[in-house]
Amino acid sequence: MAAEGQSNGKAKGRKNRAGAEPAEVLAQKDLSEDDLEIIPTAVPRQGDGYSVADTNGDGMTAGLIGEVGKRLTEEDLRRINTPRGLIQLIKSKTIDLEEVRKTLLYEQELRQLQVELVRLQRWVQSDGQRIAILVEGRDAAGVVALPKPTDDERGQWYFQRYIRQLPNKGEIVFFDRSWYNRAVVEPVMGFCSKKEHQRFLQQVTEFEHMLYEDGVTIIKFWFSISKEEQAKRFEARRQNPLKQWKLSPVDEKAQEMWDSYTRFKEEMFSKTHTTFSPWIIVKANDKQAARLESLRYVLNLLPYKGKDEAQIRLTPDPNVITRFHRKMAELDF
């Protein structure tokens, strides 16, 4: 979000994106350079939503923006790198202007939040803070699907493999799937026994309380998606050769085991949500909103130096970020 006195073309952030004018209306307007404040500064690459050049060598096929079959010539790619050229290109091609605007707004907000993350990192280092951020959720919600525990891991105290990864002084450690794998994924997939699962639920709050008393800040995110959105993302992975590596045997069973996942997830929340280590629910059907608002939550929570100088909103959107409470009727949005 822009500071007071700055151009507010982007200052309203995501709030404006939700109410943006339809693409067909925008297409009829005269766009100026102020309409597109952030301009790509690099030629699109394969893997960024564009395919390789066709066999004739006279262009590239648009992917993320523009209809399938629309071609970007070498001249088009050169024009993208200037504000005036980009506006002309948008006018001459069939492009979803609303999606372009949303992406540009997202990129600007993300960059400003990353500036704050650098300040946060410096504070953590200089003040000797220890931060552990846990990222959990269903498969395809934006977290990694872990494999079945190894024989060595099954012979250890369950938390042993994670203790080695806890933050040292001046560190932030991200757990992309954490010890909570035993709360949901393992019992659903039969990777642990009922007794092991119940023992975990009894021990985990004590484990986290010991970390809390020792000065470790624990932030627990649950990225929540709907069953329909999960199915959509799985299909996108199957169809995209660049994403097929993400598919795992656990993913393949996620849809048919949806209700079982829900049952274990709700038990996990009810038994492991505490005042010193609460669960933060992130509505993640919209990936961009989920990323921005989860970053805001972390930045808003921690008292890092320079926070008051932020040129962007740090308070998370309550329509995206919610603290778990036991009266919640629905957690998969």
Secondary structure in CASP SS format (residue, H / E / C, confidence):
PFRMAT SS
TARGET T0000
AUTHOR 0000-0000-0000
METHOD secondary structure of the structure
MODEL  1
M C 1.00
A C 1.00
A C 1.00
E C 1.00
G C 1.00
Q C 1.00
S C 1.00
N C 1.00
G C 1.00
K C 1.00
A C 1.00
K C 1.00
G H 1.00
R H 1.00
K H 1.00
N H 1.00
R H 1.00
A H 1.00
G C 1.00
A C 1.00
E C 1.00
P C 1.00
A H 1.00
E H 1.00
V H 1.00
L H 1.00
A C 1.00
Q C 1.00
K C 1.00
D C 1.00
L C 1.00
S C 1.00
E H 1.00
D H 1.00
D H 1.00
L C 1.00
E C 1.00
I C 1.00
I C 1.00
P C 1.00
T C 1.00
A C 1.00
V C 1.00
P C 1.00
R C 1.00
Q E 1.00
G C 1.00
D C 1.00
G C 1.00
Y E 1.00
S C 1.00
V C 1.00
A C 1.00
D C 1.00
T C 1.00
N C 1.00
G C 1.00
D C 1.00
G C 1.00
M E 1.00
T E 1.00
A C 1.00
G C 1.00
L C 1.00
I C 1.00
G C 1.00
E C 1.00
V C 1.00
G C 1.00
K C 1.00
R E 1.00
L E 1.00
T C 1.00
E H 1.00
E H 1.00
D H 1.00
L H 1.00
R H 1.00
R H 1.00
I H 1.00
N C 1.00
T C 1.00
P H 1.00
R H 1.00
G H 1.00
L H 1.00
I H 1.00
Q H 1.00
L H 1.00
I H 1.00
K H 1.00
S H 1.00
K C 1.00
T C 1.00
I C 1.00
D C 1.00
L H 1.00
E H 1.00
E H 1.00
V H 1.00
R H 1.00
K H 1.00
T H 1.00
L H 1.00
L H 1.00
Y H 1.00
E H 1.00
Q H 1.00
E H 1.00
L H 1.00
R H 1.00
Q H 1.00
L H 1.00
Q H 1.00
V H 1.00
E H 1.00
L H 1.00
V H 1.00
R H 1.00
L H 1.00
Q H 1.00
R H 1.00
W H 1.00
V H 1.00
Q H 1.00
S H 1.00
D H 1.00
G C 1.00
Q C 1.00
R E 1.00
I E 1.00
A E 1.00
I E 1.00
L E 1.00
V E 1.00
E E 1.00
G E 1.00
R C 1.00
D C 1.00
A C 1.00
A C 1.00
G C 1.00
V C 1.00
V C 1.00
A C 1.00
L C 1.00
P C 1.00
K C 1.00
P C 1.00
T C 1.00
D H 1.00
D H 1.00
E H 1.00
R H 1.00
G C 1.00
Q C 1.00
W C 1.00
Y C 1.00
F C 1.00
Q H 1.00
R H 1.00
Y H 1.00
I H 1.00
R C 1.00
Q C 1.00
L C 1.00
P C 1.00
N C 1.00
K C 1.00
G C 1.00
E E 1.00
I E 1.00
V E 1.00
F E 1.00
F E 1.00
D E 1.00
R C 1.00
S C 1.00
W H 1.00
Y H 1.00
N H 1.00
R H 1.00
A C 1.00
V C 1.00
V H 1.00
E H 1.00
P H 1.00
V H 1.00
M H 1.00
G C 1.00
F C 1.00
C C 1.00
S C 1.00
K H 1.00
K H 1.00
E H 1.00
H H 1.00
Q H 1.00
R H 1.00
F H 1.00
L H 1.00
Q H 1.00
Q H 1.00
V H 1.00
T H 1.00
E H 1.00
F H 1.00
E H 1.00
H H 1.00
M H 1.00
L H 1.00
Y H 1.00
E H 1.00
D C 1.00
G C 1.00
V E 1.00
T E 1.00
I E 1.00
I E 1.00
K E 1.00
F E 1.00
W E 1.00
F E 1.00
S E 1.00
I C 1.00
S C 1.00
K H 1.00
E H 1.00
E H 1.00
Q H 1.00
A H 1.00
K H 1.00
R H 1.00
F H 1.00
E H 1.00
A H 1.00
R H 1.00
R H 1.00
Q H 1.00
N C 1.00
P C 1.00
L C 1.00
K C 1.00
Q H 1.00
W H 1.00
K H 1.00
L C 1.00
S C 1.00
P H 1.00
V H 1.00
D H 1.00
E H 1.00
K H 1.00
A H 1.00
Q C 1.00
E C 1.00
M C 1.00
W H 1.00
D H 1.00
S H 1.00
Y H 1.00
T H 1.00
R H 1.00
F H 1.00
K H 1.00
E H 1.00
E H 1.00
M H 1.00
F H 1.00
S H 1.00
K H 1.00
T H 1.00
H C 1.00
T C 1.00
T C 1.00
F C 1.00
S C 1.00
P C 1.00
W E 1.00
I E 1.00
I E 1.00
V E 1.00
K E 1.00
A C 1.00
N C 1.00
D C 1.00
K H 1.00
Q H 1.00
A H 1.00
A H 1.00
R H 1.00
L H 1.00
E H 1.00
S H 1.00
L H 1.00
R H 1.00
Y H 1.00
V H 1.00
L H 1.00
N H 1.00
L H 1.00
L C 1.00
P C 1.00
Y C 1.00
K C 1.00
G C 1.00
K H 1.00
D H 1.00
E H 1.00
A C 1.00
Q C 1.00
I C 1.00
R C 1.00
L C 1.00
T C 1.00
P C 1.00
D C 1.00
P C 1.00
N C 1.00
V C 1.00
I E 1.00
T E 1.00
R E 1.00
F C 1.00
H C 1.00
R C 1.00
K C 1.00
M C 1.00
A C 1.00
E C 1.00
L C 1.00
D C 1.00
F C 1.00
END
